[in-house]
Amino acid sequence: MTNKSKKINRFIRSPWAEWIYVNLPFVFYLVLLSVVYIFNTHAVERSLREIADLKKEVNEYRYQSMNLNQELMYESTQSQLTKNLQESGIKPLNKLPHKIKVEGENK
């Protein structure tokens, strides 16, 4: 006999190892599902962080808008208008305005 036929197969598989080899496609499927699940979780967390950042930005712009609106309302009061116009040389009217009538007009 040749040397090849005299060799004895000394590798004996245990039952649990045989079970893994038989179910290897299912194990790969489970690993794939796990990877997809982890990727999906990370994607959702990234989206939630972006949404939180956008909410903060919207609130900041809302506060800026409210502040500008408040300043505009304050600057449009009569006392502030008078003060600002006096600085530019325009004086407020102290007497009542009068209507100018033009002859030939029946109104």
Secondary structure, DSSP 8 states (H G I E B T S, - for coil): --HHHH--------HHHHHHHHTHHHHHHHHHHHHHHHHHHHHHHHHHHHHHHHHHHHHHHHHHHHHHHHHHHHHTSHHHHHHHHHHTT-----S-------TT---
